[in-house]
Amino acid sequence: MSMLPDVLGASDEATHSKKPIPKWVPVTLLAVMTASVALPVYLLKRHQTKYLSQASAPPARRNVKGQALGTRPSLLADVQRPARRPEQSTMSPRTARHHAQTELDDGFNAPLHGLKAFGIATLGVWTCAAVGVWGVKAYTGVQNMQEFNVYMRQTLLTKMPWLAARLHAPVAPDPGYNLPTPTTLTAASSDAAHPPPTNETTAPWTWSKAEQRLRTAFDERGFSGWAEAVLREMEEEARIEGIKRGFDSNADRSSRE
């Protein structure tokens, strides 16, 4: 059963000619990406230049020269004069804290710059997304998501049919599901000896009727209903095959005995 084109809503006759990519699409994408990268770098360089221009120059070093003495002091006076220690400037803790805070305050406002960087990044992402969506619409010629869905399904069918077949392939039954076991053989023999009352209105399972039920499920409930119906039909077919194999095994055993 090959219902894959009918399920996906695509026909073999519908083909889309590949349109050439306009020249302005890659140029616009390149310009937007370059601006989103270069603008934060420019703002950072500008802030550093402004800070360096406002910073005050370091104080000049003072070279204290000894004044020439009118008379040369005696050796005894030089020996007896104690060495003069440099005076230590005392600074209160509050003044020292204020001085340290003033030195650390370089005018850099972290929250403001963080908010600015976040805004620039958000603007760049939204701009790239808008340009990307616009470019895809211009390239594919679609107007809404439904047309884009149909276009992608047809592209998948025509360009990668093996992938489409694997994506929409029915679930394969377990290899050991149909193997007869002693329990199934006993149940099959018991059912053969005492068959349950059959309902005359219940028709036996056939592949043609199963295909008709699958078509009805797809027309009424779409792809999801069709997939559920496929699973049910596969389970029913596996159950009937298991019963048949159980009967065959029982008949072979009886003939051997």
Secondary structure as the mmCIF struct_conf table of DSSP 4:
data_model
#
loop_
_struct_conf.conf_type_id
_struct_conf.id
_struct_conf.beg_label_comp_id
_struct_conf.beg_label_asym_id
_struct_conf.beg_label_seq_id
_struct_conf.end_label_comp_id
_struct_conf.end_label_asym_id
_struct_conf.end_label_seq_id
HELX_RH_AL_P HELX_RH_AL_P1 LEU A 4 LEU A 8
TURN_TY1_P TURN_TY1_P1 GLY A 9 GLY A 9
BEND BEND1 ASP A 12 GLU A 13
HELX_LH_PP_P HELX_LH_PP_P1 SER A 17 PRO A 22
TURN_TY1_P TURN_TY1_P2 LYS A 23 LYS A 23
HELX_RH_AL_P HELX_RH_AL_P2 TRP A 24 GLN A 54
BEND BEND2 ALA A 55 ALA A 55
HELX_LH_PP_P HELX_LH_PP_P2 SER A 56 ARG A 62
HELX_LH_PP_P HELX_LH_PP_P3 VAL A 64 LEU A 69
BEND BEND3 GLY A 70 THR A 71
HELX_LH_PP_P HELX_LH_PP_P4 ARG A 72 SER A 74
HELX_RH_AL_P HELX_RH_AL_P3 LEU A 75 GLN A 80
BEND BEND4 ARG A 81 ARG A 81
HELX_LH_PP_P HELX_LH_PP_P5 PRO A 82 THR A 90
HELX_RH_AL_P HELX_RH_AL_P4 PRO A 93 LEU A 104
BEND BEND5 GLY A 107 GLY A 107
HELX_RH_AL_P HELX_RH_AL_P5 ALA A 110 THR A 140
BEND BEND6 ASN A 144 ASN A 144
HELX_RH_AL_P HELX_RH_AL_P6 MET A 145 LYS A 159
HELX_RH_AL_P HELX_RH_AL_P7 PRO A 161 LEU A 167
TURN_TY1_P TURN_TY1_P3 HIS A 168 HIS A 168
HELX_LH_PP_P HELX_LH_PP_P6 ALA A 169 ASP A 174
TURN_TY1_P TURN_TY1_P4 PRO A 175 GLY A 176
BEND BEND7 TYR A 177 LEU A 179
HELX_RH_AL_P HELX_RH_AL_P8 PRO A 182 ALA A 193
BEND BEND8 HIS A 194 HIS A 194
HELX_LH_PP_P HELX_LH_PP_P7 PRO A 195 ASN A 199
TURN_TY1_P TURN_TY1_P5 GLU A 200 THR A 201
BEND BEND9 THR A 202 THR A 202
HELX_LH_PP_P HELX_LH_PP_P8 ALA A 203 TRP A 205
HELX_RH_AL_P HELX_RH_AL_P9 TRP A 207 ARG A 256
#
